[in-house]
């Protein structure tokens, strides 16, 4: 009974905050970047809630079931990406307006922007689908709901929530969702630790940092194709675009990185415990975390973790779906400040949401969908975007060729690593970044740092001279 109370209370809070916040949307800027009024805790909460989706929590637990403590690297890689992003966050906040493709266009021209506007939404459909898969598995495990019905129900909720919310409500609901996620995982780990007197080290022979199921090459690929998406990521940047200042953006990234480091080991602990407690579990049909919650936790713990898992799903889904829709809407609407941009964005949300639901019905592996999507994105945009933020410039032809080649090679490598030889696939992914960089940096180029100087900064220097 208590778990249903938690579920109803959670849904009521989310709906109430979402509807109330949506009433504050007066301009396109409110809908797309929350009027750039995001506080430190709002942006930090939204960053954490966006990262800690079903793919991160359920997927990491499943990885820990087979890879032991080395599964901690998934969240540690995210923290590493944020550490690299800390000095860049102020530039993202300063030069970004609504989307990552707009930044790419400023760096390399309209053709590069167009290519980014095509590749990113295609990849992000997979991210949204991963959240829908997670939601369906959660509802199947807790309520026995058929997987297909779970996909349809969760998908419809995501689409509706994103349509009414915009960034204003997403920032506020993400604060609550981040609280549920962090609190649920922390309390569950503490409860298990004190009620099962077995050393966490003795629960599995698969140690940290490497073991027979996770080696140095696996870590290198993870850093390149996963960690880098937190240095250059449209959903991450969409949070920073909402910050009320450059300092808020930088501090939010730093605080998120600090929180993710211990969280990585907490969530891995739950997976390691699941492998110890249920060694014959068929986790492919769901998540190794669910049996732990249902059979080990008290009823109040079940309700708390159910709210945490649903928070993980909803917070990542709404941000990712809205980000992809805004990116597509920009060229179609001929700018996001036009009168029809809001209507177009909402129609695109419906279309992308439908495609994500169809993908979730066909592919049921959260991690596979996530990593394929991230490989496509990272192979295309990590190197060019990071270089652009640091002042590098080159021709449109060279930049678009680098992005196209990187995305194709990374996709081929990830698919081959999943369905063919893992080592060969990993080396293909690594080559995608090398080819991207070679094409981008070869030939004629310029280093333009003038974009690091805002009008206000230049005016201050002129005033100082006089």
Secondary structure, DSSP 4 states (H G I P E B T S, - for coil): -HHHHHHHHHHHHHHHHHHHHHTT--SHHHHHHGGG-B-HHHHHHHHHHHHSSHHHHHHHHHHHHHHGGGGGHHHHHHHHHHHHHGGGHHHHHHH-SS-HHHHHHHHH-HHHHHHHHHHHHHHHHHHHHHHHHHHHHHHHHHH---HHHHHHHHHHHHHHHHHHHHHHHHHHHHHHHHHHHHHHHHHHHHHHHHHS-S-TTTT-S--SS-BTTB-HHHHHHHHHHTGGGGTS-HHHHHHHHTBSSHHHHHHHHHHHHHHHHHHHHHHHHHHHHHHHH-TT--GGGS-HHHHHHHHHS-HHHHHHHHHHHHHHHHHHHHHHHHHHHHHHHHHHHTSTTSTTHHHHHHHHHHHHHHHHHHHHHH---HHHHHHHHHHHHHHHHHHHHHHHHTTEE--HHHHHHHHHHHHHHHHHHHHHHHHS-HHHHHHHHHHHHHHHHHHHHSSS-EE--GGGS-HHHHHHHHHHH-
